[in-house]
Amino acid sequence: MCGIAGFAGTGGLDDLRAMNLAQAHRGPDADGQWVDPALPVHLGHRRLSILDIAGGTQPMWTSDGEVGIVFNGEIYNFAELRRELVARGARFVTDHSDTEVILQAYRLWGDDCVQRLNGMWAFVLWDRSRKRLFGSRDRFGKKPLYYVDRPELFAFASELSALTAHRAVRASISPLAVQKYFAYGYIPAPHSIYQGVNKLPGGYSFEYDVAARRFRKWRYWDFVLEPYEGPVGDARIDGWCEELRTLLAAAVKRRLVSDVPIGAFISGGIDSSAVAAYASQALGPGKLNTYSIGFREPSFDESAFARRAARHVESNHHERILSIDLARELAPKVLARLDEPMADSSILPTYLLSGFAREQVTVALGGDGADELFAGYDPFRALRWARLYSSLVPKPLHRAIAFAAARMPVSHSNMSLDFKVKRTLQGLEYPPALWCPAWMASVAPRDLEACVGSPVRRKKSIPRRSIYGTRTA
C-alpha cells in the first residue's frame, strides 16, 4: 500500500507536504515530493517498498525528464511488458521497477497503455510537453483515487484525509452520499461523503489539461456478464472447472513476485483456502506463512476451519484471538483511520489480522471478492425460495406472517434463524428487483426515508441489483 497526492492550481509546497503527511501511514518507507518550476503542478508520494526497493523511488521520471509518475499498486505482468518495451527501443534506468514500466508504456502506447496492464493501480502521470495530467484506476477499483475539480484547483489523493489537507479544499457532508451509505453500507464511486469531492470509478482514466483547466474522464473497461446459453453437460462443466483452476493458479503465482516476504490470510473458506493452496504449491511445502483471527463467541469463530486448511496446504500457520475487550480497545483507533463511514463488520478483525501479519510479512494475499463473483452469499441462495414463497403466499397472509416473525426472540448469534427470517420477509415487501439489495442493505428503504426525513429515489439510492457486483474499495 502506497499513497499518492498532488494538485495543479492554487497552493504551494506546504499544501503538498500536508497532503503527504496525512497519508504517511500508507507508505512508511519513503516520502517523495516534486514541484514543477514553470507551472503550478505538485506531485507527492508515500512508499511501501515491494519491488525494486533501491530503484523504485517516486515521483519517478523518464530519462529525459519529460514524463513523471506517482503510483500506488502493483503491475503483475511488468516483466513481460518490460521485455516487449525493450524490444521496441525503450531504455530503462531501474533494475526491475513496475513503476517505470508504466512510464515507458505510456511513452509508447499513450492513454491506451492501461489496456495492457494486469494488476491493481491508481496512478497520475505529468506529461510536460502536453501540459497534462493523465491518471487511471484499475478495472475493479482496488486502489483508491479521490479528486477535486474546481476552477482554481484540480487535486487528487489516495485518501480523503490527504485531499482535505490542502487548505483550499473545504468539505461539507453530501446528503445524497449519506443516503447511499445507508442503502449500500458504503459510498460507491463516483460519490464520496463530501460534496464536490469524487472518486474516480474503477475502469476509468482521466486527463487534466493544466493550461485550459479542463478535466475529462472516460471508461476504458467495463465488466459485462455474458451468460452462457448453450448446452451444459458434465464434460463442459469439467472444462470450465479446469480453466478456472488454471487461471487461479496463474493469478496467484503472479502475485508472489516480490522483493519482500509474502504471506496469506486464511479463514478456512473455499476462497482464501484456494488462494493459500496455490500459493503454497508455487512456493513449496512449509514456505508459506498463513494468518487468521479467532473469536471467543463460537458462532463467529472459524479458527478451527482455518487451522484445518493450513494443515492441508502445509503452511506455517499463525493465529490471534479478538476478544471483546481488545475490540473495544481497537475501535477508536480503527474508526479514526476511516475517511468515510463503512458498514464492514470485519473491519476490526481485519485490522488486527493485518497488524500481526505485518510482524513477519509485508504483503498478504486474501480471498476477498470471491463470494461476490461466485454468488457465495446466503441471499443468493434465498432467491429461489423467495420466488416460490411470493408466488404462493398472498399479500394479506404475508403481512400476518411478517407480523408474527417480528415477535421472534432476538438472537445475537452469527446469522441466527430469527435474523434470516425477519430480513427475508422484510425484503419480500418490495418488488423482486429489490429483494437482494433490501436484504443486504444496512437500512431498509422505508426506514431510510424515515432517517433522512424525505422520500428516497430508489433508482438513485437503492441498488437495483446485488451490491456485491458494484463495490469499490
Sequence and secondary structure as in RCSB ss.txt:
>XXXX:A:sequence
MCGIAGFAGTGGLDDLRAMNLAQAHRGPDADGQWVDPALPVHLGHRRLSILDIAGGTQPMWTSDGEVGIVFNGEI
YNFAELRRELVARGARFVTDHSDTEVILQAYRLWGDDCVQRLNGMWAFVLWDRSRKRLFGSRDRFGKKPLYYVDR
PELFAFASELSALTAHRAVRASISPLAVQKYFAYGYIPAPHSIYQGVNKLPGGYSFEYDVAARRFRKWRYWDFVL
EPYEGPVGDARIDGWCEELRTLLAAAVKRRLVSDVPIGAFISGGIDSSAVAAYASQALGPGKLNTYSIGFREPSF
DESAFARRAARHVESNHHERILSIDLARELAPKVLARLDEPMADSSILPTYLLSGFAREQVTVALGGDGADELFA
GYDPFRALRWARLYSSLVPKPLHRAIAFAAARMPVSHSNMSLDFKVKRTLQGLEYPPALWCPAWMASVAPRDLEA
CVGSPVRRKKSIPRRSIYGTRTA
>XXXX:A:secstr
  EEEEEEES  HHHHHHHHHHTGGG BSEEEEEE SSSSEEEEEEE   SSTTT  SSEE TTSSEEEEEEEEE
TTHHHHHHHHHHTT    SSS HHHHHHHHHHHHGGGGGGG  EEEEEEEEETTTTEEEEEE TT  S  EEEEE
TTEEEEESSHHHHTTSTT    B HHHHHHHHHHSS  TT  SBTT EE  TTEEEEEETTTTEEEEEE      
    S   HHHHHHHHHHHHHHHHHHHHHTT  SS EEEE  SSHHHHHHHHHHHHHH TT  EEEEEEESSTTT
  HHHHHHHHHHHT EEEEEEE HHHHHHHHHHHHHH SS    TTHHHHHHHHHHHTTT SEEE  TTHHHHHT
 SHHHHHHHHHHHHHHHS HHHHHHHHHHHTTS    STT HHHHHHHHHHHTTS GGGHHHHHH SS HHHHHH
HHTS   HHHHS SS GGGT   
